Each structure stands twice: as C-alpha cells, then as structure tokens.
Amino acid sequence: MEWKTLLSSGKKLEREHGVELLQNAYAAADDSDRIHIEEYILDMLRSTEMRWEETQGALMAAKVILLSNRQSRNACAESDSKFDSEVKVNAIVLLEHSEYAVRITAGK
C-alpha cells in the first residue's frame, strides 16, 4: 500500500499525496478493511518512536477517516466511537509535541 509509505515521508507533498491515496482506499474498502486501516493509523498515533513527519501524516490520515465516517456511517458505530475517542486522546497529547507542525495538525 503506497499510502502507508507516503504518510511517513519526510516531504510534505508526499504526505499529502499519501492522504489522498488513503482517502480513495478508505472509500473503496469494505468494513473489515476499514477497521484494519483505522487500527494502522491508531498504531501510528500511539507510537512514540516516530519522526514528527510520520506523526503529522498519521494525524492528517485520522482527519480524513473521521470526516469520511461522519459523511457516511457505513462502518459500524462501535468502530467509529473507538476510533474517534482514541484519535481525540492522542491528539490532545500531541498538542504539546515539540514540533510546531504536529501541534497545529493535532489542533485541527
């Protein structure tokens, strides 16, 4: 999956392209694949071993998923609730990240 690699790129344009690819993949995915994608993004957000670019990519990806879930409630409500709450918890922690770009993206 190319979007996974691009979300972790050190280049902003590549991260943004990864978000676009993820958005398309998520829209085309079935419920099971969506849950796997959500877990992958949550794992990225939970990690303390990542470069700031990877963390920002994970936050950008989480935003796309959150917006997609709000627009179409095809994923089960329990998955939405778990993903939403975990993203919020991780975003609050990242508001104090040392990198400005991560703090701004977490705030969005």
C-alpha positions as CSV (number, residue, x, y, z in Angstrom):
1,M,0.0,0.0,0.0
2,E,1.7,3.1,-1.2
3,W,-0.3,5.4,1.1
4,K,1.4,3.9,4.1
5,T,4.9,4.8,2.8
6,L,3.8,8.2,1.7
7,L,2.2,9.1,5.0
8,S,5.6,8.6,6.6
9,S,7.5,10.6,4.1
10,G,9.8,13.5,5.1
11,K,8.3,15.5,2.3
12,K,5.1,17.4,2.9
13,L,3.8,17.0,-0.7
14,E,4.3,13.2,-0.5
15,R,2.5,13.0,2.9
16,E,-0.4,15.0,1.3
17,H,-0.4,12.6,-1.7
18,G,-0.5,9.7,0.8
19,V,-3.5,11.2,2.4
20,E,-5.3,11.4,-0.9
21,L,-4.5,7.8,-1.7
22,L,-5.7,6.8,1.7
23,Q,-8.9,8.7,1.2
24,N,-9.6,6.8,-2.0
25,A,-8.6,3.4,-0.5
26,Y,-10.8,4.0,2.6
27,A,-13.8,5.0,0.5
28,A,-13.4,1.8,-1.6
29,A,-12.7,-0.5,1.4
30,D,-15.2,-2.8,3.0
31,D,-15.9,-2.7,6.7
32,S,-13.2,-5.2,7.6
33,D,-10.6,-3.3,5.6
34,R,-11.7,0.0,7.1
35,I,-11.1,-1.4,10.6
36,H,-7.6,-2.5,9.6
37,I,-6.8,0.9,8.2
38,E,-8.1,2.6,11.3
39,E,-6.0,0.3,13.5
40,Y,-2.9,1.1,11.4
41,I,-3.5,4.8,11.8
42,L,-4.1,4.4,15.6
43,D,-0.9,2.4,15.9
44,M,0.9,5.3,14.2
45,L,-0.6,7.8,16.6
46,R,0.3,5.7,19.6
47,S,3.9,5.2,18.7
48,T,6.5,7.3,20.5
49,E,9.3,6.1,18.1
50,M,8.3,8.1,15.0
51,R,9.7,11.2,13.4
52,W,7.5,14.2,13.6
53,E,6.7,13.9,9.9
54,E,5.2,10.4,10.4
55,T,3.1,11.7,13.3
56,Q,1.8,14.6,11.2
57,G,1.0,12.1,8.4
58,A,-1.0,10.0,10.9
59,L,-2.9,13.0,12.2
60,M,-3.7,14.1,8.6
61,A,-4.9,10.5,7.8
62,A,-7.0,10.4,11.0
63,K,-8.8,13.6,10.0
64,V,-9.7,12.1,6.6
65,I,-11.1,9.0,8.3
66,L,-13.0,11.0,10.8
67,L,-14.6,13.2,8.1
68,S,-15.4,10.1,6.0
69,N,-17.1,8.4,8.9
70,R,-19.2,11.4,9.6
71,Q,-20.3,11.7,6.0
72,S,-21.2,8.0,5.6
73,R,-21.9,5.8,8.5
74,N,-21.1,2.6,6.7
75,A,-18.6,1.5,9.4
76,C,-20.2,0.1,12.5
77,A,-20.9,2.6,15.2
78,E,-18.7,0.9,17.8
79,S,-15.7,1.2,15.5
80,D,-16.4,4.8,14.8
81,S,-16.7,5.5,18.5
82,K,-13.5,3.7,19.4
83,F,-11.6,5.4,16.6
84,D,-13.0,8.9,17.3
85,S,-12.2,8.7,21.0
86,E,-8.6,7.3,20.5
87,V,-7.8,9.9,18.0
88,K,-9.0,12.6,20.4
89,V,-6.9,11.3,23.2
90,N,-3.8,11.0,21.1
91,A,-4.4,14.5,19.5
92,I,-4.7,16.1,23.0
93,V,-1.3,14.6,23.9
94,L,0.2,15.8,20.6
95,L,-0.9,19.3,21.3
96,E,2.3,19.5,23.4
97,H,4.6,18.0,20.8
98,S,7.9,19.8,20.3
99,E,7.3,20.2,16.6
100,Y,5.0,23.1,15.6
101,A,3.6,21.4,12.5
102,V,2.4,18.4,14.7
103,R,0.8,20.7,17.3
104,I,-1.1,22.6,14.5
105,T,-2.3,19.4,12.8
106,A,-3.3,17.9,16.2
107,G,-5.4,21.0,16.9
108,K,-7.3,20.6,13.6
